[in-house]
Amino acid sequence: MGNINSKVKIAIKYCGGCNPEFDREEAVDEMLSRLGQTVEVLALDDPAVEMVVAVQGCPVSCADLDAHQGKTIVTLSSRDAVEQFQPQGGGHGTG
């Protein structure tokens, strides 16, 4: 098990934004401010990424996540889901 004080290494994957129902970037900025020192945001292609947070602008959730198989992928498709996200939850969440 990892150190309880270690940060979860996440990467943010946005959908293409063809029909967003909320401001994805604003919601993520607020989420990262709320999470503070519990996460470290890395580039999507960084091999140290433990969790990919897929921020989808609508329930269709069309962002291609195939390149990230083998990592924990959490899909957030509403502002409420982004606001409620906690990285220790892990798994394939939707919202």
mmCIF file as gemmi writes it, N, C-alpha and C atoms, coordinates in Angstrom:
data_model
loop_
_atom_site.group_PDB
_atom_site.id
_atom_site.type_symbol
_atom_site.label_atom_id
_atom_site.label_alt_id
_atom_site.label_comp_id
_atom_site.label_asym_id
_atom_site.label_entity_id
_atom_site.label_seq_id
_atom_site.pdbx_PDB_ins_code
_atom_site.Cartn_x
_atom_site.Cartn_y
_atom_site.Cartn_z
_atom_site.occupancy
_atom_site.B_iso_or_equiv
_atom_site.pdbx_formal_charge
_atom_site.auth_seq_id
_atom_site.auth_asym_id
_atom_site.pdbx_PDB_model_num
ATOM 1 N N . MET Axp A 1 ? 0.834 -1.184 0 1 0 ? 1 A 1
ATOM 2 C CA . MET Axp A 1 ? 0 0 0 1 0 ? 1 A 1
ATOM 3 C C . MET Axp A 1 ? 0.871 1.238 0 1 0 ? 1 A 1
ATOM 4 N N . GLY Axp A 2 ? 0.314 2.288 -0.618 1 0 ? 2 A 1
ATOM 5 C CA . GLY Axp A 2 ? 1.061 3.528 -0.701 1 0 ? 2 A 1
ATOM 6 C C . GLY Axp A 2 ? 0.99 4.325 0.587 1 0 ? 2 A 1
ATOM 7 N N . ASN Axp A 3 ? 1.837 5.302 0.665 1 0 ? 3 A 1
ATOM 8 C CA . ASN Axp A 3 ? 1.873 6.223 1.796 1 0 ? 3 A 1
ATOM 9 C C . ASN Axp A 3 ? 0.555 6.983 1.861 1 0 ? 3 A 1
ATOM 10 N N . ILE Axp A 4 ? -0.034 7.067 3.027 1 0 ? 4 A 1
ATOM 11 C CA . ILE Axp A 4 ? -1.323 7.74 3.178 1 0 ? 4 A 1
ATOM 12 C C . ILE Axp A 4 ? -1.228 9.232 2.839 1 0 ? 4 A 1
ATOM 13 N N . ASN Axp A 5 ? -0.034 9.808 2.943 1 0 ? 5 A 1
ATOM 14 C CA . ASN Axp A 5 ? 0.155 11.217 2.643 1 0 ? 5 A 1
ATOM 15 C C . ASN Axp A 5 ? 0.535 11.47 1.194 1 0 ? 5 A 1
ATOM 16 N N . SER Axp A 6 ? 0.638 10.426 0.374 1 0 ? 6 A 1
ATOM 17 C CA . SER Axp A 6 ? 1.041 10.618 -1.007 1 0 ? 6 A 1
ATOM 18 C C . SER Axp A 6 ? -0.124 11.15 -1.835 1 0 ? 6 A 1
ATOM 19 N N . LYS Axp A 7 ? 0.231 11.94 -2.821 1 0 ? 7 A 1
ATOM 20 C CA . LYS Axp A 7 ? -0.775 12.511 -3.712 1 0 ? 7 A 1
ATOM 21 C C . LYS Axp A 7 ? -1.177 11.48 -4.762 1 0 ? 7 A 1
ATOM 22 N N . VAL Axp A 8 ? -2.434 11.51 -5.156 1 0 ? 8 A 1
ATOM 23 C CA . VAL Axp A 8 ? -2.901 10.681 -6.256 1 0 ? 8 A 1
ATOM 24 C C . VAL Axp A 8 ? -2.495 11.386 -7.542 1 0 ? 8 A 1
ATOM 25 N N . LYS Axp A 9 ? -1.822 10.666 -8.424 1 0 ? 9 A 1
ATOM 26 C CA . LYS Axp A 9 ? -1.347 11.242 -9.683 1 0 ? 9 A 1
ATOM 27 C C . LYS Axp A 9 ? -2.436 11.077 -10.734 1 0 ? 9 A 1
ATOM 28 N N . ILE Axp A 10 ? -3.044 12.209 -11.104 1 0 ? 10 A 1
ATOM 29 C CA . ILE Axp A 10 ? -4.154 12.176 -12.054 1 0 ? 10 A 1
ATOM 30 C C . ILE Axp A 10 ? -3.794 12.923 -13.33 1 0 ? 10 A 1
ATOM 31 N N . ALA Axp A 11 ? -4.52 12.6 -14.389 1 0 ? 11 A 1
ATOM 32 C CA . ALA Axp A 11 ? -4.466 13.353 -15.633 1 0 ? 11 A 1
ATOM 33 C C . ALA Axp A 11 ? -5.905 13.671 -16.007 1 0 ? 11 A 1
ATOM 34 N N . ILE Axp A 12 ? -6.112 14.832 -16.603 1 0 ? 12 A 1
ATOM 35 C CA . ILE Axp A 12 ? -7.453 15.258 -17.001 1 0 ? 12 A 1
ATOM 36 C C . ILE Axp A 12 ? -7.595 15.045 -18.5 1 0 ? 12 A 1
ATOM 37 N N . LYS Axp A 13 ? -8.653 14.372 -18.918 1 0 ? 13 A 1
ATOM 38 C CA . LYS Axp A 13 ? -8.974 14.167 -20.327 1 0 ? 13 A 1
ATOM 39 C C . LYS Axp A 13 ? -10.329 14.811 -20.577 1 0 ? 13 A 1
ATOM 40 N N . TYR Axp A 14 ? -10.343 15.803 -21.469 1 0 ? 14 A 1
ATOM 41 C CA . TYR Axp A 14 ? -11.593 16.476 -21.817 1 0 ? 14 A 1
ATOM 42 C C . TYR Axp A 14 ? -12.178 15.864 -23.079 1 0 ? 14 A 1
ATOM 43 N N . CYS Axp A 15 ? -13.506 15.891 -23.167 1 0 ? 15 A 1
ATOM 44 C CA . CYS Axp A 15 ? -14.168 15.515 -24.411 1 0 ? 15 A 1
ATOM 45 C C . CYS Axp A 15 ? -13.932 16.628 -25.427 1 0 ? 15 A 1
ATOM 46 N N . GLY Axp A 16 ? -14.441 16.459 -26.629 1 0 ? 16 A 1
ATOM 47 C CA . GLY Axp A 16 ? -14.256 17.446 -27.684 1 0 ? 16 A 1
ATOM 48 C C . GLY Axp A 16 ? -15.065 18.725 -27.51 1 0 ? 16 A 1
ATOM 49 N N . GLY Axp A 17 ? -16.027 18.707 -26.616 1 0 ? 17 A 1
ATOM 50 C CA . GLY Axp A 17 ? -16.8 19.912 -26.322 1 0 ? 17 A 1
ATOM 51 C C . GLY Axp A 17 ? -17.835 20.266 -27.368 1 0 ? 17 A 1
ATOM 52 N N . CYS Axp A 18 ? -18.362 19.276 -28.081 1 0 ? 18 A 1
ATOM 53 C CA . CYS Axp A 18 ? -19.314 19.574 -29.153 1 0 ? 18 A 1
ATOM 54 C C . CYS Axp A 18 ? -20.683 20.016 -28.629 1 0 ? 18 A 1
ATOM 55 N N . ASN Axp A 19 ? -21.05 19.59 -27.429 1 0 ? 19 A 1
ATOM 56 C CA . ASN Axp A 19 ? -22.363 19.935 -26.892 1 0 ? 19 A 1
ATOM 57 C C . ASN Axp A 19 ? -22.307 20.027 -25.366 1 0 ? 19 A 1
ATOM 58 N N . PRO Axp A 20 ? -21.397 20.846 -24.825 1 0 ? 20 A 1
ATOM 59 C CA . PRO Axp A 20 ? -21.235 20.864 -23.361 1 0 ? 20 A 1
ATOM 60 C C . PRO Axp A 20 ? -22.439 21.464 -22.645 1 0 ? 20 A 1
ATOM 61 N N . GLU Axp A 21 ? -22.809 20.827 -21.542 1 0 ? 21 A 1
ATOM 62 C CA . GLU Axp A 21 ? -23.913 21.311 -20.714 1 0 ? 21 A 1
ATOM 63 C C . GLU Axp A 21 ? -23.415 22.117 -19.526 1 0 ? 21 A 1
ATOM 64 N N . PHE Axp A 22 ? -22.086 22.209 -19.373 1 0 ? 22 A 1
ATOM 65 C CA . PHE Axp A 22 ? -21.49 23.008 -18.3 1 0 ? 22 A 1
ATOM 66 C C . PHE Axp A 22 ? -20.083 23.401 -18.734 1 0 ? 22 A 1
ATOM 67 N N . ASP Axp A 23 ? -19.519 24.381 -18.064 1 0 ? 23 A 1
ATOM 68 C CA . ASP Axp A 23 ? -18.165 24.845 -18.369 1 0 ? 23 A 1
ATOM 69 C C . ASP Axp A 23 ? -17.183 23.864 -17.737 1 0 ? 23 A 1
ATOM 70 N N . ARG Axp A 24 ? -16.644 22.979 -18.555 1 0 ? 24 A 1
ATOM 71 C CA . ARG Axp A 24 ? -15.782 21.897 -18.065 1 0 ? 24 A 1
ATOM 72 C C . ARG Axp A 24 ? -14.508 22.426 -17.418 1 0 ? 24 A 1
ATOM 73 N N . GLU Axp A 25 ? -13.862 23.38 -18.061 1 0 ? 25 A 1
ATOM 74 C CA . GLU Axp A 25 ? -12.601 23.901 -17.523 1 0 ? 25 A 1
ATOM 75 C C . GLU Axp A 25 ? -12.811 24.618 -16.192 1 0 ? 25 A 1
ATOM 76 N N . GLU Axp A 26 ? -13.872 25.414 -16.099 1 0 ? 26 A 1
ATOM 77 C CA . GLU Axp A 26 ? -14.168 26.092 -14.839 1 0 ? 26 A 1
ATOM 78 C C . GLU Axp A 26 ? -14.44 25.079 -13.732 1 0 ? 26 A 1
ATOM 79 N N . ALA Axp A 27 ? -15.217 24.036 -14.042 1 0 ? 27 A 1
ATOM 80 C CA . ALA Axp A 27 ? -15.54 23.014 -13.046 1 0 ? 27 A 1
ATOM 81 C C . ALA Axp A 27 ? -14.279 22.285 -12.577 1 0 ? 27 A 1
ATOM 82 N N . VAL Axp A 28 ? -13.366 21.982 -13.505 1 0 ? 28 A 1
ATOM 83 C CA . VAL Axp A 28 ? -12.121 21.307 -13.135 1 0 ? 28 A 1
ATOM 84 C C . VAL Axp A 28 ? -11.237 22.228 -12.301 1 0 ? 28 A 1
ATOM 85 N N . ASP Axp A 29 ? -11.156 23.493 -12.67 1 0 ? 29 A 1
ATOM 86 C CA . ASP Axp A 29 ? -10.376 24.442 -11.864 1 0 ? 29 A 1
ATOM 87 C C . ASP Axp A 29 ? -10.889 24.477 -10.425 1 0 ? 29 A 1
ATOM 88 N N . GLU Axp A 30 ? -12.206 24.523 -10.263 1 0 ? 30 A 1
ATOM 89 C CA . GLU Axp A 30 ? -12.801 24.53 -8.923 1 0 ? 30 A 1
ATOM 90 C C . GLU Axp A 30 ? -12.516 23.212 -8.195 1 0 ? 30 A 1
ATOM 91 N N . MET Axp A 31 ? -12.601 22.096 -8.928 1 0 ? 31 A 1
ATOM 92 C CA . MET Axp A 31 ? -12.332 20.787 -8.339 1 0 ? 31 A 1
ATOM 93 C C . MET Axp A 31 ? -10.892 20.711 -7.836 1 0 ? 31 A 1
ATOM 94 N N . LEU Axp A 32 ? -9.948 21.165 -8.661 1 0 ? 32 A 1
ATOM 95 C CA . LEU Axp A 32 ? -8.542 21.099 -8.272 1 0 ? 32 A 1
ATOM 96 C C . LEU Axp A 32 ? -8.252 22.006 -7.084 1 0 ? 32 A 1
ATOM 97 N N . SER Axp A 33 ? -8.916 23.159 -7.022 1 0 ? 33 A 1
ATOM 98 C CA . SER Axp A 33 ? -8.763 24.031 -5.849 1 0 ? 33 A 1
ATOM 99 C C . SER Axp A 33 ? -9.279 23.344 -4.599 1 0 ? 33 A 1
ATOM 100 N N . ARG Axp A 34 ? -10.407 22.664 -4.718 1 0 ? 34 A 1
ATOM 101 C CA . ARG Axp A 34 ? -11.004 21.958 -3.579 1 0 ? 34 A 1
ATOM 102 C C . ARG Axp A 34 ? -10.129 20.794 -3.121 1 0 ? 34 A 1
ATOM 103 N N . LEU Axp A 35 ? -9.564 20.064 -4.075 1 0 ? 35 A 1
ATOM 104 C CA . LEU Axp A 35 ? -8.753 18.892 -3.734 1 0 ? 35 A 1
ATOM 105 C C . LEU Axp A 35 ? -7.387 19.264 -3.184 1 0 ? 35 A 1
ATOM 106 N N . GLY Axp A 36 ? -6.925 20.461 -3.516 1 0 ? 36 A 1
ATOM 107 C CA . GLY Axp A 36 ? -5.675 20.969 -2.969 1 0 ? 36 A 1
ATOM 108 C C . GLY Axp A 36 ? -4.505 20.028 -3.145 1 0 ? 36 A 1
ATOM 109 N N . GLN Axp A 37 ? -3.883 19.689 -2.034 1 0 ? 37 A 1
ATOM 110 C CA . GLN Axp A 37 ? -2.655 18.901 -2.049 1 0 ? 37 A 1
ATOM 111 C C . GLN Axp A 37 ? -2.894 17.393 -2.104 1 0 ? 37 A 1
ATOM 112 N N . THR Axp A 38 ? -4.115 16.95 -2.348 1 0 ? 38 A 1
ATOM 113 C CA . THR Axp A 38 ? -4.378 15.511 -2.388 1 0 ? 38 A 1
ATOM 114 C C . THR Axp A 38 ? -4.105 14.905 -3.752 1 0 ? 38 A 1
ATOM 115 N N . VAL Axp A 39 ? -3.979 15.756 -4.787 1 0 ? 39 A 1
ATOM 116 C CA . VAL Axp A 39 ? -3.717 15.265 -6.136 1 0 ? 39 A 1
ATOM 117 C C . VAL Axp A 39 ? -2.545 15.996 -6.76 1 0 ? 39 A 1
ATOM 118 N N . GLU Axp A 40 ? -1.924 15.326 -7.709 1 0 ? 40 A 1
ATOM 119 C CA . GLU Axp A 40 ? -0.903 15.934 -8.553 1 0 ? 40 A 1
ATOM 120 C C . GLU Axp A 40 ? -1.353 15.71 -9.986 1 0 ? 40 A 1
ATOM 121 N N . VAL Axp A 41 ? -1.5 16.794 -10.749 1 0 ? 41 A 1
ATOM 122 C CA . VAL Axp A 41 ? -1.962 16.688 -12.125 1 0 ? 41 A 1
ATOM 123 C C . VAL Axp A 41 ? -0.755 16.525 -13.042 1 0 ? 41 A 1
ATOM 124 N N . LEU Axp A 42 ? -0.799 15.453 -13.832 1 0 ? 42 A 1
ATOM 125 C CA . LEU Axp A 42 ? 0.267 15.141 -14.769 1 0 ? 42 A 1
ATOM 126 C C . LEU Axp A 42 ? -0.281 15.168 -16.195 1 0 ? 42 A 1
ATOM 127 N N . ALA Axp A 43 ? 0.612 15.156 -17.169 1 0 ? 43 A 1
ATOM 128 C CA . ALA Axp A 43 ? 0.213 15.059 -18.576 1 0 ? 43 A 1
ATOM 129 C C . ALA Axp A 43 ? -0.399 13.68 -18.823 1 0 ? 43 A 1
ATOM 130 N N . LEU Axp A 44 ? -1.334 13.615 -19.762 1 0 ? 44 A 1
ATOM 131 C CA . LEU Axp A 44 ? -2.001 12.351 -20.059 1 0 ? 44 A 1
ATOM 132 C C . LEU Axp A 44 ? -1.034 11.234 -20.433 1 0 ? 44 A 1
ATOM 133 N N . ASP Axp A 45 ? 0.067 11.578 -21.096 1 0 ? 45 A 1
ATOM 134 C CA . ASP Axp A 45 ? 0.999 10.546 -21.551 1 0 ? 45 A 1
ATOM 135 C C . ASP Axp A 45 ? 2.097 10.222 -20.537 1 0 ? 45 A 1
ATOM 136 N N . ASP Axp A 46 ? 2.026 10.802 -19.357 1 0 ? 46 A 1
ATOM 137 C CA . ASP Axp A 46 ? 3.022 10.535 -18.324 1 0 ? 46 A 1
ATOM 138 C C . ASP Axp A 46 ? 2.801 9.123 -17.773 1 0 ? 46 A 1
ATOM 139 N N . PRO Axp A 47 ? 3.826 8.278 -17.79 1 0 ? 47 A 1
ATOM 140 C CA . PRO Axp A 47 ? 3.643 6.899 -17.307 1 0 ? 47 A 1
ATOM 141 C C . PRO Axp A 47 ? 3.327 6.803 -15.813 1 0 ? 47 A 1
ATOM 142 N N . ALA Axp A 48 ? 3.539 7.867 -15.051 1 0 ? 48 A 1
ATOM 143 C CA . ALA Axp A 48 ? 3.255 7.843 -13.615 1 0 ? 48 A 1
ATOM 144 C C . ALA Axp A 48 ? 1.78 8.074 -13.297 1 0 ? 48 A 1
ATOM 145 N N . VAL Axp A 49 ? 0.962 8.408 -14.3 1 0 ? 49 A 1
ATOM 146 C CA . VAL Axp A 49 ? -0.462 8.665 -14.064 1 0 ? 49 A 1
ATOM 147 C C . VAL Axp A 49 ? -1.123 7.41 -13.496 1 0 ? 49 A 1
ATOM 148 N N . GLU Axp A 50 ? -1.829 7.584 -12.392 1 0 ? 50 A 1
ATOM 149 C CA . GLU Axp A 50 ? -2.549 6.487 -11.746 1 0 ? 50 A 1
ATOM 150 C C . GLU Axp A 50 ? -4.032 6.486 -12.105 1 0 ? 50 A 1
ATOM 151 N N . MET Axp A 51 ? -4.565 7.684 -12.384 1 0 ? 51 A 1
ATOM 152 C CA . MET Axp A 51 ? -5.992 7.827 -12.621 1 0 ? 51 A 1
ATOM 153 C C . MET Axp A 51 ? -6.226 8.857 -13.711 1 0 ? 51 A 1
ATOM 154 N N . VAL Axp A 52 ? -7.048 8.494 -14.697 1 0 ? 52 A 1
ATOM 155 C CA . VAL Axp A 52 ? -7.458 9.436 -15.728 1 0 ? 52 A 1
ATOM 156 C C . VAL Axp A 52 ? -8.862 9.911 -15.382 1 0 ? 52 A 1
ATOM 157 N N . VAL Axp A 53 ? -9.012 11.222 -15.245 1 0 ? 53 A 1
ATOM 158 C CA . VAL Axp A 53 ? -10.308 11.821 -14.964 1 0 ? 53 A 1
ATOM 159 C C . VAL Axp A 53 ? -10.837 12.351 -16.292 1 0 ? 53 A 1
ATOM 160 N N . ALA Axp A 54 ? -11.84 11.661 -16.829 1 0 ? 54 A 1
ATOM 161 C CA . ALA Axp A 54 ? -12.422 12.023 -18.123 1 0 ? 54 A 1
ATOM 162 C C . ALA Axp A 54 ? -13.587 12.967 -17.88 1 0 ? 54 A 1
ATOM 163 N N . VAL Axp A 55 ? -13.412 14.228 -18.26 1 0 ? 55 A 1
ATOM 164 C CA . VAL Axp A 55 ? -14.441 15.237 -18.046 1 0 ? 55 A 1
ATOM 165 C C . VAL Axp A 55 ? -15.221 15.375 -19.348 1 0 ? 55 A 1
ATOM 166 N N . GLN Axp A 56 ? -16.439 14.868 -19.309 1 0 ? 56 A 1
ATOM 167 C CA . GLN Axp A 56 ? -17.308 14.824 -20.473 1 0 ? 56 A 1
ATOM 168 C C . GLN Axp A 56 ? -18.374 15.909 -20.317 1 0 ? 56 A 1
ATOM 169 N N . GLY Axp A 57 ? -18.592 16.69 -21.355 1 0 ? 57 A 1
ATOM 170 C CA . GLY Axp A 57 ? -19.506 17.829 -21.262 1 0 ? 57 A 1
ATOM 171 C C . GLY Axp A 57 ? -20.972 17.479 -21.276 1 0 ? 57 A 1
ATOM 172 N N . CYS Axp A 58 ? -21.311 16.235 -21.614 1 0 ? 58 A 1
ATOM 173 C CA . CYS Axp A 58 ? -22.716 15.819 -21.648 1 0 ? 58 A 1
ATOM 174 C C . CYS Axp A 58 ? -22.79 14.32 -21.392 1 0 ? 58 A 1
ATOM 175 N N . PRO Axp A 59 ? -23.971 13.774 -21.198 1 0 ? 59 A 1
ATOM 176 C CA . PRO Axp A 59 ? -24.111 12.35 -20.879 1 0 ? 59 A 1
ATOM 177 C C . PRO Axp A 59 ? -23.672 11.394 -21.99 1 0 ? 59 A 1
ATOM 178 N N . VAL Axp A 60 ? -23.477 11.871 -23.216 1 0 ? 60 A 1
ATOM 179 C CA . VAL Axp A 60 ? -23.034 10.99 -24.298 1 0 ? 60 A 1
ATOM 180 C C . VAL Axp A 60 ? -21.647 10.416 -23.991 1 0 ? 60 A 1
ATOM 181 N N . SER Axp A 61 ? -20.799 11.198 -23.335 1 0 ? 61 A 1
ATOM 182 C CA . SER Axp A 61 ? -19.464 10.759 -22.902 1 0 ? 61 A 1
ATOM 183 C C . SER Axp A 61 ? -18.674 10.118 -24.043 1 0 ? 61 A 1
ATOM 184 N N . CYS Axp A 62 ? -18.407 10.909 -25.064 1 0 ? 62 A 1
ATOM 185 C CA . CYS Axp A 62 ? -17.809 10.366 -26.284 1 0 ? 62 A 1
ATOM 186 C C . CYS Axp A 62 ? -16.288 10.43 -26.35 1 0 ? 62 A 1
ATOM 187 N N . ALA Axp A 63 ? -15.623 10.98 -25.346 1 0 ? 63 A 1
ATOM 188 C CA . ALA Axp A 63 ? -14.158 11.063 -25.404 1 0 ? 63 A 1
ATOM 189 C C . ALA Axp A 63 ? -13.56 9.667 -25.507 1 0 ? 63 A 1
ATOM 190 N N . ASP Axp A 64 ? -12.595 9.51 -26.408 1 0 ? 64 A 1
ATOM 191 C CA . ASP Axp A 64 ? -11.93 8.228 -26.627 1 0 ? 64 A 1
ATOM 192 C C . ASP Axp A 64 ? -10.922 7.979 -25.504 1 0 ? 64 A 1
ATOM 193 N N . LEU Axp A 65 ? -11.144 6.935 -24.751 1 0 ? 65 A 1
ATOM 194 C CA . LEU Axp A 65 ? -10.29 6.611 -23.607 1 0 ? 65 A 1
ATOM 195 C C . LEU Axp A 65 ? -9.469 5.348 -23.835 1 0 ? 65 A 1
ATOM 196 N N . ASP Axp A 66 ? -9.488 4.81 -25.048 1 0 ? 66 A 1
ATOM 197 C CA . ASP Axp A 66 ? -8.794 3.559 -25.346 1 0 ? 66 A 1
ATOM 198 C C . ASP Axp A 66 ? -7.312 3.608 -24.988 1 0 ? 66 A 1
ATOM 199 N N . ALA Axp A 67 ? -6.668 4.74 -25.203 1 0 ? 67 A 1
ATOM 200 C CA . ALA Axp A 67 ? -5.227 4.859 -24.939 1 0 ? 67 A 1
ATOM 201 C C . ALA Axp A 67 ? -4.898 4.773 -23.447 1 0 ? 67 A 1
ATOM 202 N N . HIS Axp A 68 ? -5.907 4.823 -22.608 1 0 ? 68 A 1
ATOM 203 C CA . HIS Axp A 68 ? -5.672 4.866 -21.167 1 0 ? 68 A 1
ATOM 204 C C . HIS Axp A 68 ? -6.119 3.591 -20.454 1 0 ? 68 A 1
ATOM 205 N N . GLN Axp A 69 ? -6.429 2.554 -21.222 1 0 ? 69 A 1
ATOM 206 C CA . GLN Axp A 69 ? -6.83 1.285 -20.625 1 0 ? 69 A 1
ATOM 207 C C . GLN Axp A 69 ? -5.7 0.773 -19.743 1 0 ? 69 A 1
ATOM 208 N N . GLY Axp A 70 ? -6.054 0.149 -18.638 1 0 ? 70 A 1
ATOM 209 C CA . GLY Axp A 70 ? -5.069 -0.34 -17.689 1 0 ? 70 A 1
ATOM 210 C C . GLY Axp A 70 ? -4.87 0.619 -16.523 1 0 ? 70 A 1
ATOM 211 N N . LYS Axp A 71 ? -5.373 1.833 -16.669 1 0 ? 71 A 1
ATOM 212 C CA . LYS Axp A 71 ? -5.335 2.807 -15.578 1 0 ? 71 A 1
ATOM 213 C C . LYS Axp A 71 ? -6.752 2.943 -15.035 1 0 ? 71 A 1
ATOM 214 N N . THR Axp A 72 ? -6.864 3.46 -13.842 1 0 ? 72 A 1
ATOM 215 C CA . THR Axp A 72 ? -8.188 3.775 -13.32 1 0 ? 72 A 1
ATOM 216 C C . THR Axp A 72 ? -8.74 4.932 -14.125 1 0 ? 72 A 1
ATOM 217 N N . ILE Axp A 73 ? -9.944 4.778 -14.647 1 0 ? 73 A 1
ATOM 218 C CA . ILE Axp A 73 ? -10.601 5.836 -15.419 1 0 ? 73 A 1
ATOM 219 C C . ILE Axp A 73 ? -11.882 6.21 -14.697 1 0 ? 73 A 1
ATOM 220 N N . VAL Axp A 74 ? -12.014 7.5 -14.403 1 0 ? 74 A 1
ATOM 221 C CA . VAL Axp A 74 ? -13.223 8.016 -13.767 1 0 ? 74 A 1
ATOM 222 C C . VAL Axp A 74 ? -13.861 8.979 -14.76 1 0 ? 74 A 1
ATOM 223 N N . THR Axp A 75 ? -15.114 8.731 -15.105 1 0 ? 75 A 1
ATOM 224 C CA . THR Axp A 75 ? -15.835 9.578 -16.052 1 0 ? 75 A 1
ATOM 225 C C . THR Axp A 75 ? -16.781 10.495 -15.289 1 0 ? 75 A 1
ATOM 226 N N . LEU Axp A 76 ? -16.624 11.789 -15.522 1 0 ? 76 A 1
ATOM 227 C CA . LEU Axp A 76 ? -17.477 12.805 -14.894 1 0 ? 76 A 1
ATOM 228 C C . LEU Axp A 76 ? -18.193 13.546 -16.004 1 0 ? 76 A 1
ATOM 229 N N . SER Axp A 77 ? -19.517 13.428 -16.06 1 0 ? 77 A 1
ATOM 230 C CA . SER Axp A 77 ? -20.262 14.012 -17.176 1 0 ? 77 A 1
ATOM 231 C C . SER Axp A 77 ? -21.307 15.043 -16.739 1 0 ? 77 A 1
ATOM 232 N N . SER Axp A 78 ? -21.116 15.603 -15.553 1 0 ? 78 A 1
ATOM 233 C CA . SER Axp A 78 ? -21.982 16.687 -15.095 1 0 ? 78 A 1
ATOM 234 C C . SER Axp A 78 ? -21.196 17.545 -14.108 1 0 ? 78 A 1
ATOM 235 N N . ARG Axp A 79 ? -21.649 18.773 -13.931 1 0 ? 79 A 1
ATOM 236 C CA . ARG Axp A 79 ? -20.989 19.647 -12.954 1 0 ? 79 A 1
ATOM 237 C C . ARG Axp A 79 ? -21.068 19.037 -11.557 1 0 ? 79 A 1
ATOM 238 N N . ASP Axp A 80 ? -22.218 18.456 -11.208 1 0 ? 80 A 1
ATOM 239 C CA . ASP Axp A 80 ? -22.368 17.826 -9.895 1 0 ? 80 A 1
ATOM 240 C C . ASP Axp A 80 ? -21.338 16.716 -9.693 1 0 ? 80 A 1
ATOM 241 N N . ALA Axp A 81 ? -21.114 15.909 -10.717 1 0 ? 81 A 1
ATOM 242 C CA . ALA Axp A 81 ? -20.146 14.819 -10.603 1 0 ? 81 A 1
ATOM 243 C C . ALA Axp A 81 ? -18.74 15.365 -10.381 1 0 ? 81 A 1
ATOM 244 N N . VAL Axp A 82 ? -18.391 16.448 -11.084 1 0 ? 82 A 1
ATOM 245 C CA . VAL Axp A 82 ? -17.076 17.062 -10.902 1 0 ? 82 A 1
ATOM 246 C C . VAL Axp A 82 ? -16.956 17.613 -9.48 1 0 ? 82 A 1
ATOM 247 N N . GLU Axp A 83 ? -18.016 18.26 -8.992 1 0 ? 83 A 1
ATOM 248 C CA . GLU Axp A 83 ? -17.997 18.843 -7.65 1 0 ? 83 A 1
ATOM 249 C C . GLU Axp A 83 ? -17.883 17.779 -6.559 1 0 ? 83 A 1
ATOM 250 N N . GLN Axp A 84 ? -18.398 16.577 -6.822 1 0 ? 84 A 1
ATOM 251 C CA . GLN Axp A 84 ? -18.398 15.515 -5.813 1 0 ? 84 A 1
ATOM 252 C C . GLN Axp A 84 ? -17.192 14.589 -5.911 1 0 ? 84 A 1
ATOM 253 N N . PHE Axp A 85 ? -16.4 14.723 -6.957 1 0 ? 85 A 1
ATOM 254 C CA . PHE Axp A 85 ? -15.28 13.806 -7.193 1 0 ? 85 A 1
ATOM 255 C C . PHE Axp A 85 ? -14.282 13.798 -6.037 1 0 ? 85 A 1
ATOM 256 N N . GLN Axp A 86 ? -13.935 12.594 -5.596 1 0 ? 86 A 1
ATOM 257 C CA . GLN Axp A 86 ? -12.89 12.367 -4.594 1 0 ? 86 A 1
ATOM 258 C C . GLN Axp A 86 ? -11.969 11.298 -5.164 1 0 ? 86 A 1
ATOM 259 N N . PRO Axp A 87 ? -10.685 11.578 -5.339 1 0 ? 87 A 1
ATOM 260 C CA . PRO Axp A 87 ? -9.798 10.634 -6.003 1 0 ? 87 A 1
ATOM 261 C C . PRO Axp A 87 ? -9.624 9.297 -5.307 1 0 ? 87 A 1
ATOM 262 N N . GLN Axp A 88 ? -9.798 9.214 -4.002 1 0 ? 88 A 1
ATOM 263 C CA . GLN Axp A 88 ? -9.638 7.931 -3.325 1 0 ? 88 A 1
ATOM 264 C C . GLN Axp A 88 ? -10.735 6.963 -3.684 1 0 ? 88 A 1
ATOM 265 N N . GLY Axp A 89 ? -11.823 7.464 -4.289 1 0 ? 89 A 1
ATOM 266 C CA . GLY Axp A 89 ? -12.919 6.575 -4.698 1 0 ? 89 A 1
ATOM 267 C C . GLY Axp A 89 ? -12.508 5.614 -5.788 1 0 ? 89 A 1
ATOM 268 N N . GLY Axp A 90 ? -11.699 6.091 -6.757 1 0 ? 90 A 1
ATOM 269 C CA . GLY Axp A 90 ? -11.194 5.254 -7.832 1 0 ? 90 A 1
ATOM 270 C C . GLY Axp A 90 ? -12.301 4.628 -8.648 1 0 ? 90 A 1
ATOM 271 N N . GLY Axp A 91 ? -11.938 3.693 -9.488 1 0 ? 91 A 1
ATOM 272 C CA . GLY Axp A 91 ? -12.901 2.927 -10.268 1 0 ? 91 A 1
ATOM 273 C C . GLY Axp A 91 ? -13.46 3.692 -11.453 1 0 ? 91 A 1
ATOM 274 N N . HIS Axp A 92 ? -14.429 3.095 -12.091 1 0 ? 92 A 1
ATOM 275 C CA . HIS Axp A 92 ? -15.039 3.672 -13.286 1 0 ? 92 A 1
ATOM 276 C C . HIS Axp A 92 ? -16.338 4.359 -12.894 1 0 ? 92 A 1
ATOM 277 N N . GLY Axp A 93 ? -16.227 5.584 -12.433 1 0 ? 93 A 1
ATOM 278 C CA . GLY Axp A 93 ? -17.407 6.319 -12.003 1 0 ? 93 A 1
ATOM 279 C C . GLY Axp A 93 ? -18.081 7.012 -13.17 1 0 ? 93 A 1
ATOM 280 N N . THR Axp A 94 ? -19.323 7.331 -13.007 1 0 ? 94 A 1
ATOM 281 C CA . THR Axp A 94 ? -20.045 8.124 -13.997 1 0 ? 94 A 1
ATOM 282 C C . THR Axp A 94 ? -20.85 9.156 -13.244 1 0 ? 94 A 1
ATOM 283 N N . GLY Axp A 95 ? -21.381 10.111 -14.017 1 0 ? 95 A 1
ATOM 284 C CA . GLY Axp A 95 ? -22.195 11.083 -13.306 1 0 ? 95 A 1
ATOM 285 C C . GLY Axp A 95 ? -22.701 12.085 -14.189 1 0 ? 95 A 1
